[in-house]
């Protein structure tokens, strides 16, 4: 990665300014209320639509700006600085089903759904089931042949924004797949207005309370051939591999939101330290606390650089590489936890109070350490990949002999 990749050009700088202005003007004042009431952030959704920020990653042929992962991360970071729940609304479009539809879908899917994504309609993804979380191969969702199409029976939980979305990308088993394996797993796009779709409930959460997780039931929902995004071949796990690879976009988006939330908490803590006195000294003058700031800022910058490497390696329209994406997610998740935890400590009792934003940031990023593949899942992948001979991009790694 060259130095020029670390300097934003005029277009990216303008995008960052737009996202920051929307965040500070239209989202930050309302974020504590959404967290308190656990009400869906409708006003944030409207503000993001007005600013046309949902168009960032949608192709120009479908009403978007056709940008890539770097630009998506800029917006996610700036929105997450003030409210992670609102950033997730962008994440659902930037790195969720619309991105998969554009990269993997047929023209019928693209022309039907991508203009809606650019207009700010929400999409959701159905992977998790009550008995199938990180172990996606144990999912029960399945298709049954019905004429020239299929019927979908599934129950998906922790579907982010599922009760507000227009469509859901549902991972499921195709006919003939072997239960308990990855063979035959693929994905279909379901219009949530279809007969047989229902919202079975919502989850009450520790954090991310402005972006509700829903439970969706699919009872004999008709699936047409054009609704198939990735077919599942019962002879192999190629469909599952394709879907898992595409989650690298989501992992990088998750990491960007962690960086943004941690940056917001760090800046708030520093502002507090510049203003708060203990006796005759400002907190900012105390060496022990200066060291805390130095340590967490250094850790955050290191995580940010790992994320930037994964984003740059994706290129304009590619997919972030799996090893670098997993490393970035680990680093950004853990850095955000530490930064937000120390920000609470630096504010003392005020940091623990819900009257100040740092404790909300901590609760929000805690959920990001689970979503898009837990930290432990990423560690499993990184460890086995390295020991298997795969190395990250860069001249400093030497691949072992095979």
C-alpha positions as a printed Julia matrix, in Angstrom:
402×3 Matrix{Float64}:
   0.0     0.0     0.0
   1.55    3.3    -1.07
   1.46    6.57    0.83
  -0.95    8.06   -1.67
  -3.61    5.57   -0.58
  -3.61    7.22    2.85
  -4.44   10.68    1.47
  -8.06   11.34    0.54
  -8.67   12.99   -2.8
 -11.18   15.83   -3.15
 -14.11   13.52   -3.86
 -13.5    11.36   -0.8
 -12.89   14.4     1.39
 -16.19   15.9     0.21
 -17.98   12.62    0.94
 -16.52   12.53    4.44
 -17.6    16.12    5.08
 -21.12   15.38    3.86
 -21.42   12.3     6.06
 -20.01   14.13    9.09
 -22.36   17.09    8.6
 -25.39   14.78    8.39
 -24.2    12.86   11.43
 -23.62   15.89   13.62
 -26.63   17.92   12.46
 -29.36   15.34   11.9
 -28.41   12.22   13.85
 -26.4    13.06   16.97
 -29.19   15.09   18.67
 -31.64   12.17   18.37
 -29.37    9.2    19.07
 -29.76    9.22   22.89
 -33.54    9.16   22.51
 -33.51    6.16   20.15
 -31.26    4.34   22.59
 -33.48    5.19   25.55
 -36.79    4.17   23.96
 -35.43    1.39   21.7
 -37.34    3.06   18.88
 -36.24    2.44   15.3
 -34.23    5.4    13.96
 -36.76    6.56   11.36
 -35.57   10.18   11.44
 -32.03    9.01   10.78
 -33.23    6.94    7.84
 -34.91   10.0     6.36
 -31.83   12.19    6.9
 -29.62    9.66    5.12
 -32.09    9.49    2.26
 -32.2    13.28    1.89
 -28.42   13.39    1.72
 -28.49   10.6    -0.91
 -25.9     8.67    1.05
 -27.53    5.34    0.2
 -26.41    5.82   -3.4
 -22.69    5.49   -2.6
 -22.1     1.84   -3.58
 -25.03    1.23   -5.96
 -23.97    1.14   -9.63
 -24.54    4.16  -11.82
 -26.83    2.18  -14.12
 -29.25    1.8   -11.21
 -29.23    5.32   -9.79
 -26.15    5.2    -7.6
 -22.63    6.63   -7.57
 -20.86    3.32   -8.19
 -18.21    3.76   -5.5
 -16.35    1.03   -3.61
 -15.44   -0.23   -0.17
 -13.19    2.72    0.69
 -16.02    5.22    0.21
 -18.47    2.98    2.05
 -16.07    2.85    5.0
 -15.76    6.64    5.05
 -19.52    7.08    5.43
 -19.85    4.27    7.97
 -17.05    5.67   10.1
 -18.47    9.19   10.16
 -22.03    8.12   10.98
 -20.83    5.66   13.65
 -18.88    8.48   15.38
 -22.22    9.69   16.69
 -24.52    6.65   16.42
 -23.73    3.09   15.36
 -27.41    2.19   14.98
 -27.74    4.79   12.22
 -24.54    3.62   10.55
 -26.0     0.12   10.33
 -28.79    1.48    8.14
 -26.1     2.38    5.6
 -24.28   -0.9     6.18
 -27.4    -2.85    5.15
 -27.24   -1.22    1.71
 -23.49   -0.71    1.27
 -22.34   -4.17    2.31
 -25.53   -6.18    2.55
 -27.93   -7.7     0.0
 -27.76   -4.87   -2.6
 -23.98   -5.3    -2.94
 -24.45   -9.06   -3.32
 -27.25   -8.57   -5.85
 -25.08   -6.25   -7.94
 -22.05   -8.55   -7.9
 -23.72  -11.95   -8.04
 -27.28  -11.49   -9.23
 -29.02  -11.71  -12.59
 -30.26   -8.63  -14.43
 -33.84   -9.19  -13.26
 -32.73   -8.97   -9.63
 -30.51   -5.96  -10.27
 -33.1    -3.92  -12.17
 -35.8    -4.74   -9.64
 -33.98   -4.09   -6.38
 -30.97   -1.81   -6.92
 -32.95    1.36   -7.74
 -34.82    0.83   -4.48
 -31.52    0.5    -2.63
 -30.27    3.76   -4.14
 -33.53    5.42   -3.03
 -32.88    4.37    0.56
 -35.14    1.37    0.96
 -33.75   -1.07    3.52
 -32.68   -4.64    2.86
 -31.94   -7.38    5.35
 -30.13  -10.68    5.41
 -31.43  -13.91    6.9
 -28.65  -16.26    7.96
 -28.96  -16.92   11.7
 -31.52  -19.39   13.04
 -32.31  -20.38   16.64
 -30.04  -23.45   16.26
 -27.67  -22.1    13.61
 -25.55  -19.08   14.44
 -21.87  -19.06   13.55
 -22.29  -22.67   12.41
 -24.28  -21.82    9.28
 -24.01  -25.39    8.01
 -26.6   -26.48   10.57
 -29.32  -24.23    9.13
 -32.73  -25.76    8.42
 -34.13  -23.21    5.98
 -34.91  -25.07    2.78
 -36.52  -24.96   -0.63
 -39.05  -27.51   -1.88
 -39.65  -27.89   -5.64
 -42.9   -26.34   -6.88
 -43.39  -26.4   -10.66
 -40.69  -24.3   -12.29
 -39.82  -22.72   -8.93
 -39.73  -23.54   -5.24
 -41.39  -22.94   -1.88
 -39.29  -21.53    0.97
 -39.76  -22.63    4.57
 -37.49  -20.9     7.06
 -37.32  -19.19   10.42
 -34.58  -16.58   10.73
 -33.73  -14.56   13.82
 -31.43  -11.63   14.49
 -32.42  -10.21   11.11
 -31.25   -6.59   11.39
 -34.05   -4.24   10.32
 -36.11   -7.16    9.09
 -39.39   -5.58   10.16
 -38.61   -2.44    8.12
 -36.97   -3.92    5.02
 -38.47   -4.4     1.56
 -36.51   -7.57    0.77
 -34.45  -10.23    2.53
 -31.52  -12.24    1.25
 -32.23  -15.67    2.73
 -29.54  -18.32    2.98
 -31.16  -21.72    2.58
 -30.75  -25.32    1.49
 -31.61  -26.27   -2.06
 -33.34  -29.59   -2.81
 -31.08  -32.6    -2.34
 -28.68  -30.89    0.1
 -27.19  -32.88    2.95
 -28.27  -31.7     6.41
 -25.44  -30.59    8.69
 -23.04  -29.84    5.83
 -22.34  -26.9     3.56
 -23.39  -28.83    0.49
 -26.39  -27.4    -1.33
 -26.53  -24.1     0.57
 -27.35  -21.07   -1.57
 -29.41  -17.88   -1.28
 -32.61  -16.36   -2.63
 -33.98  -12.81   -2.56
 -37.45  -12.63   -1.0
 -39.9    -9.75   -1.38
 -41.05   -9.26    2.21
 -44.51   -8.31    0.99
 -44.92  -11.85   -0.33
 -47.64  -14.15    0.96
 -46.27  -16.39    3.71
 -43.78  -13.89    5.17
 -44.42  -12.67    8.71
 -42.58  -10.83   11.47
 -42.58  -13.25   14.4
 -41.0   -10.88   16.91
 -38.13   -8.54   17.71
 -35.21   -8.74   20.12
 -34.52   -6.38   23.02
 -30.83   -5.63   23.15
 -28.01   -4.29   25.29
 -26.9    -1.92   22.53
 -27.67   -0.91   18.94
 -31.12   -0.18   20.27
 -32.05    2.19   17.43
 -31.73   -0.63   14.87
 -33.96   -3.51   15.87
 -33.28   -7.19   15.2
 -36.34   -9.06   13.95
 -37.44  -12.67   13.69
 -38.86  -13.54   10.28
 -40.94  -16.58    9.38
 -41.22  -17.85    5.8
 -44.05  -20.33    5.4
 -44.25  -21.81    1.92
 -43.16  -18.58    0.25
 -43.1   -18.83   -3.55
 -39.6   -18.48   -5.04
 -39.25  -17.9    -8.79
 -36.15  -18.92  -10.77
 -35.15  -15.25  -11.13
 -35.22  -14.85   -7.33
 -32.17  -17.11   -6.94
 -29.01  -15.15   -6.14
 -26.64  -18.08   -5.58
 -27.82  -21.61   -6.37
 -26.94  -24.39   -3.97
 -25.46  -27.46   -5.58
 -26.15  -30.56   -3.44
 -22.91  -32.11   -4.75
 -20.62  -29.47   -3.2
 -20.36  -26.38   -1.0
 -19.53  -23.92   -3.79
 -22.62  -21.82   -3.1
 -21.76  -21.44    0.57
 -18.17  -20.51   -0.29
 -19.4   -17.77   -2.63
 -21.71  -16.35    0.05
 -19.06  -16.49    2.76
 -16.54  -14.7     0.54
 -19.01  -11.88   -0.04
 -19.36  -11.33    3.71
 -15.88   -9.78    3.6
 -17.6    -6.55    2.53
 -19.74   -6.72    5.66
 -16.72   -7.52    7.85
 -14.9    -4.43    6.6
 -18.01   -2.32    7.11
 -18.29   -3.68   10.64
 -14.65   -2.75   11.27
 -15.23    0.76    9.89
 -18.14    1.3    12.27
 -15.97    0.16   15.18
 -13.28    2.64   14.17
 -15.86    5.42   13.95
 -17.49    4.68   17.3
 -14.1     4.44   19.0
 -12.96    7.7    17.38
 -16.05    9.43   18.7
 -15.49    8.07   22.22
 -11.8     9.03   22.14
 -12.54   12.57   21.01
 -15.24   12.98   23.66
 -12.87   11.76   26.39
 -10.13   14.15   25.26
 -12.53   17.1    25.22
 -13.63   16.19   28.73
 -10.02   15.98   29.91
  -9.24   19.43   28.5
 -12.11   20.91   30.5
 -12.26   18.9    33.74
 -10.1    19.94   36.7
  -8.95   17.93   39.73
  -7.84   20.51   42.24
  -5.88   23.04   40.23
  -4.9    20.72   37.4
  -6.75   19.75   34.27
  -7.06   16.01   33.67
  -5.2    16.63   30.42
  -2.12   17.67   32.43
  -1.85   14.37   34.34
   0.84   12.11   32.9
  -0.88    8.85   33.78
  -3.98    9.9    31.85
  -1.9    11.22   28.97
  -0.43    7.73   28.67
  -3.91    6.24   28.49
  -4.74    8.54   25.59
  -1.45    7.7    23.88
  -2.03    3.97   24.18
  -5.62    3.85   22.98
  -5.02    6.33   20.15
  -2.05    4.25   18.95
  -4.07    1.03   19.11
  -6.93    2.64   17.2
  -4.63    3.96   14.48
  -3.05    0.54   14.06
  -6.47   -1.04   13.61
  -7.46    1.68   11.15
  -4.4     0.94    9.0
  -5.2    -2.77    8.91
  -8.7    -1.9     7.72
  -7.34    0.49    5.09
  -5.12   -2.26    3.73
  -8.09   -4.61    3.27
 -10.13   -1.85    1.63
  -7.39   -0.82   -0.78
  -6.75   -4.43   -1.76
 -10.42   -4.74   -2.73
  -9.96   -2.16   -5.47
 -12.84   -0.22   -6.96
 -15.25   -3.07   -7.57
 -13.61   -6.14   -6.08
 -14.07   -7.97   -2.8
 -11.79   -7.41    0.22
  -9.47  -10.41    0.61
 -10.51  -12.83    3.36
  -7.33  -12.97    5.43
  -6.81   -9.21    5.54
 -10.52   -8.65    6.22
 -10.5   -11.07    9.15
  -7.37   -9.45   10.62
  -8.93   -6.0    10.24
 -12.14   -7.08   11.95
 -10.25   -8.61   14.88
  -8.09   -5.52   15.33
 -10.95   -3.01   14.97
 -13.33   -4.93   17.22
 -10.76   -5.26   20.0
  -9.43   -1.71   19.64
 -12.96   -0.31   19.84
 -13.68   -2.31   23.0
 -10.54   -1.0    24.66
 -10.94    2.6    23.52
 -14.58    2.82   24.64
 -13.79    1.09   27.93
 -10.95    3.52   28.67
 -13.09    6.48   27.62
 -15.59    5.48   30.29
 -12.76    5.21   32.81
 -11.41    8.64   31.89
 -14.8    10.22   32.56
 -15.08    8.4    35.89
 -18.61    8.18   37.21
 -19.88   10.35   34.37
 -18.59    7.8    31.9
 -20.81    5.17   33.47
 -23.82    7.45   33.25
 -26.28    7.25   30.36
 -26.23   11.06   30.27
 -22.91   10.84   28.39
 -22.39    9.11   25.01
 -19.33    6.97   25.75
 -21.22    4.2    27.54
 -23.65    3.96   24.62
 -20.73    3.62   22.21
 -19.35    0.79   24.35
 -22.67   -1.07   24.34
 -23.05   -0.58   20.59
 -19.62   -1.83   19.56
 -20.01   -4.84   21.84
 -22.63   -6.12   19.42
 -20.33   -5.54   16.45
 -17.84   -7.96   18.03
 -20.46  -10.67   17.44
 -21.98   -9.6    14.12
 -20.45  -10.53   10.72
 -18.55  -13.37   12.35
 -17.35  -13.26   15.94
 -13.82  -12.33   16.93
 -13.26  -16.0    17.76
 -14.42  -17.12   14.3
 -12.02  -14.63   12.71
  -9.18  -15.91   14.88
  -9.96  -19.49   13.86
  -9.76  -18.5    10.21
  -6.59  -16.41   10.54
  -4.77  -19.07   12.56
  -5.63  -21.96   10.25
  -4.92  -19.86    7.14
  -1.46  -18.85    8.34
  -0.57  -22.34    9.47
  -1.84  -23.67    6.16
   0.61  -21.51    4.24
  -1.51  -18.47    3.33
   0.14  -15.12    4.07
  -1.17  -11.52    4.09
  -0.31   -9.12    1.29
   3.12   -7.55    1.71
   6.8    -8.33    1.06
   7.57   -8.96    4.73
   5.82  -12.36    4.84
   7.5   -15.46    3.46
   5.19  -18.33    2.64
   6.35  -21.63    4.15
   7.27  -24.5     1.82
   4.37  -26.77    0.97
